[in-house]
């Protein structure tokens, strides 16, 4: 398709043609300027937009004409924010978009420009571009325009998005990166995008995170890359094992409270609650949440309104557990919205103890009701099954948790917005009475990785590692993996979890924060594997569906293995480690076999994984038993032995993990971007 412009020689039209290195701008017979938007393919357009830090995404070539149309352009939630009207006027691209398009074409055809830069700076910028290239921008789009939504909906969305911007700032204060943003060179859009995407200067892609050059900020030679966390005094963090030192202090419980910042000097440390440490920003979030509550007049949304007010109060006075009560009263049955705003997960920080600020904002997807009806009557039996596998001292508890609500995400922000990938299931809260009493909520996100680009990419990766026989049980249908997510999230409430204590000690006190997190995730994901077969035995699902789920779960594990076992600061990556333990265990049990002489299903890669699905149920039950026993009895040496054998040990399995990583990293990882039309 072509777009005609009024008779105005926009400077960008010349820029565009010049950068294409050829023909002068076309002039139609009636003297109208014609600009076409077919100079670069969709994937290149999207990649270049990232490198140039343009908040633009070509969604899909809907009419297959190789030309970007205004209706195919998504304007992304980015910093600084721009509205669609900035780029598209009266249904047509405007000159602002035109010059952006010209710069994209120039970037794709001629590459990045490094003229006049010092050699070290060139290396840094190249590394930054490699880091960005390791992510394929993947759109999560929502549309609240016109009759798709009400004015009330749009007002809610606007206030929650405003709160989300503030939460991103809070999160960056926690990670200690906020003050560094101004050090990104002004003429370097790629580093600016890296800083925004990764919420800090650090590189996170497996091939570049260890690259000394990869950083959004130029550094002096030898200058440390590590950014001290904002949650503890910098001086304290320069000591080795400072987390252990804190945990050994008599005031450890107060200092390691998830909702406080540790301040002070030397040994004189004190806890400062978040709502005091970050008072101004917290108050600003509260005002947006109150305004969102104020906008609600629909009586059907009374429970959402109550949560918004309770969350606002918590941002003012730290009453997070009260907000949890209001939050837990929301459900698939009484609101069309899902919102969680506040401090929750602890994976992001060096001690895995402090809760990171995030926003998870979504619409309810009603299709979870089918799973609720299937699994609700089985919950207590599932708990009993895990208790039997764990053995004493663990005994079955009365379980009362709610099964996952399905949600379609509008926006993840703060700690919930990752550079690569996205959380596809979550059980909250982690602390306080609602979580401890099993009254929390669990959600499964149903709209990630369901776009055509992601499906094709996942399929190709699986076909590079599985043999033909295994691929026969691989499905592009997200259903089986969704079931697995449901079971994983349910299992966070089953067996030894939350405040379960052995000799008065909870898991983080027995195992230490990072190992406790790995074990809890290993428990949940092993339960996902185990309960899949358990459901077949009970006739709840058929064997075929279980097999599809198993193969997808193994592929999921490959993906996590490819991320590496530790982050730059040698902090364990919980999912990667659990994935390595599972794949290693399944190899030992003969469920997986590496056929070095066989070609993968893609026909090109030599060596592939065969899967013996008949052996799966016995192996997953055995693994579940081992993990449940370790958690149930507080067996730290047992946990460390799993990590030593499957995560850290050199040898044949370590080499296999390298092969998995090498193949899986050929495709860029999904890097989610959001557009919210309203
Ligand atoms: Zn989990």
Boltz pocket constraint, residues with backbone or C-beta under 6 A from the ligand:
constraints:
  - pocket:
      binder: B
      contacts: [[A, 425], [A, 488], [A, 489], [A, 492], [A, 520], [A, 521], [A, 524]]
      max_distance: 6.0
